[in-house]
Amino acid sequence: MAGNTELLSGLNPQQRSAVEYRGQALLIVAGAGSGKTRVLTHRIAHLLANREAWPSQILSITFTNKAANEMRERIKHLVGDPEGMWIRTFHSACLQILRREAERLGHDSNFTVYDTGDTRALLKRLIKSGGYDIDKLKPQMVAAVISKAKNELQSVDDFVGNADSKNPKAQAYAELFAAYEREKSRNNAFDFDDLIAETVYLFKSHPEVADQYRRKFRHVLVDEYQDTNH
């Protein structure tokens, strides 16, 4: 493991300040290529070198598998293999949480995760079986509406309740959303958007679970924070 001096060498004053900071939430704002990810990885290494946290107490989050793998390699280069540390994308972290807690949401832990093709195939079947005009109501259109609602953390009940009763298309979307959710539940499945939305719902509906993860992760580091949705 690299020592403190080595971990701080080569950092400019602003980067070093961020690595050594030990207060409440810290937001780092900097341009592309200015070393934000380097600061994040050196901060993790600094926490471990000073024995301020165990690897299992750190959650490091980013957006793509490529970025997560790169982060993991950088940290491994600085401190060796940090066994037990969560270095993940948002979706993979949420997937692991849902695997552990699925029964609280009425699912088995071996649930299936639908990809785009699975979602569209199911919606195509529901459009056809529901007697909707498939030429006017495309599966990809319905999938986009459902995805948008989930990313805005709208439940299916909220979506159905807010649908304009005088708008046939809005009613069709609401009916298909509800049917889609029922079918997914019967199949013990989540879709890709559910991974984050259902984890948020889990934490809100089971505060004791949220508190468990809050105690587990003493340090949460988010790369590319500006790209996070609601």
N, C-alpha and C positions, 0 to 999 in steps of 0.2 A: 504494500500500500504506500502510495506517495505521501511524503510528509507535508505539513502545513506550508512550509516555505516553498516547496516545489509546486504545490497546488495553486499558490497565489502568484507565482512568478509568471511574467508575461501578460498579466491582466492589467488593463489600464485602471486608473483610480475609481471610475464609476463601476466597472465590472467587479473590482475587488470589494467595493462597498456593498454591492448586491450579494456577493458570495458570503460575506461576513455578517450580513444583517440578521438580527434575531428578534424582530418585533412582530407586530401583527401583519396582516396580509400586505404583500409587496407586489406592485405592478411595475414591470420593466417595459419601457417604451423606447424602441430604437429601430433604425432602418434595417432593411434587408442586408444580410451579410456582415452585420456589425458584431456578431458573436453572442446573440441571446441564448442559443442552445449551449454554447460553450459555458456561459455563466451558469445555466441550469445544471449541467453535469458537474462542473467544479463545485457548485454549492452542495450538491448531494455528496460528493467525495469529501468535502470539508466537514459536513455533518458527521460522516462516518469516521473520518480520521480523528475528530475530537471526541468521539464516543458520545455524541449528543443524541444519537438515534441508532437503533438497530435497522438493518436493511428492511425487515418486515414492517417497520413503522413508516416507511416512505412510499408514497404513491406518485409516480411520475407519468403524466398523461400527455399524449400527443394525438395526431389525427390519422396518420397512415402507418401501415405495417413497416414500410421502408424507413420512416422517420423513427419509429420505436426501436427497430433493429439497430439503426445507427446510434441512437442514444445508448442502447444497451452496450454496444461495443465500446463507445467512448468511456462509459463508466467502468467497464471491465478493464480497460487500459489503465485507468487511474487508480482503481482500488482492488482489482481482481474481480472474480465472479461474485457479485453481491447476492448470494442465495436468499430467496424469500422476498426480494424486492419486487414490487409491482411496477414494471416498466411497460406500459400498454397503450393501446389506442382507447378512446372513450368506449367504443363498442365492445372491445375484448374485455375490458375491465367490468363493464356492465354484464356481459355474458357470464363471466365467472361468478359475479354476485348472484345473478338469477339462477345459475345452476345450484348454488348453495341454498337459496331461499325459495325455490320454485313452488314448494308445497303451500307456502303462505298465499300464493296467488292462484291456487287451484290447479297447478301443473305438476307433472312428474319432472324430476331433475334431468331426465333423458329427453327433454323436449326437442323438437325439430326447429330449425331456424329457416324460414322461407327466404329464398333469394328473389330477385326481380321476376325471373321466369315463373317460379312457383306462384307468386302473387298474381301475376297476370293470367296464368292458366286457371286459377281458382275464380278470379273475377269474371273471366270469359264464360265459365260454366254457370256462374250465378246470374250473369246477364241473360244467358240463353234460357236457363230454367225458370227465370222470373218473367219471361215473356217481354223483356225490353227489346227495343230495336237496336241490335248490335251494330248496325251500320252508323247509327247516330251516337251510340254510347260505347266508346272504345274502352277496352280494359286498361290501357295505359293512361287514359284520361281519368278514370275513376281511381286508379292507383295513385296518381299525382295528387288528387284532392285528399285522399286518405293520408298520404304521406305528409302533406302540408299540415293537416289537422293534428297529426301526432307530434310533429316537430314544434307545434305551438302548444303542446300539452293539452289538447282538447280530448276529453274522453268521448267514446261513441255516444253516450247518453247526452252529453252537452251538444255534440254535433247534431244529433237527431232533434233535440229540443229546440235548437236555434234555426233549423231548416225552415225556409219560407214555405208555408203551407199552400201558398197560391202559385208557387213556381214548380211545375212538374219535374223539371230537371233537378232542382234542389232536393225534391222529395225522393227522386230516384237515387241520387247520390247517398242520401241518408239511409234509405232502405238497403242499398247494396253494402254500405259500410257496416250496418248492423248484421246483415247476413254473413258478411266476410268474417267479422269477429266471432260470431257463433260457430262458423265452420272451423276456424283456426283453433278455437277452444276445444272443439270435439276431437280435433286431430292432434291435440297436445303440441301446439306449435306457436311460435312467435314469428313475426317478420322482423326485418332488419331495423325498422324504425322503433319497434317495440323494445328493443334492447335498452335504449336510453329512457324512453317514455315510461316503460313498466318499472324500471329501477327507481325513477323519480316517484312514481305512484307507490312503490313498495316502501320507500323511506317516509313518505307522507302518511301512509295508512298504518305503518308499523314503526312508530318513533323509536321503539326499543332497538330495532334493527339498525336504524340510522345512527343511533347512539353507539351501537357496537362498532360500526365502521369508523365513526368519529373518534372513538378511543383507540382503535387499531392504528389509524393513519395520523401520526402526529405532524407529518409534513406532506402537503399536497402541492406538487409542482406541475404547472400546466404550460406546455409549449404552444406557441401560436395561439395565445389566448384570444386574440382579436377575431378568430374564426369561429368561436363558440356560438351556438344558437341559444335561444332562451332556455 
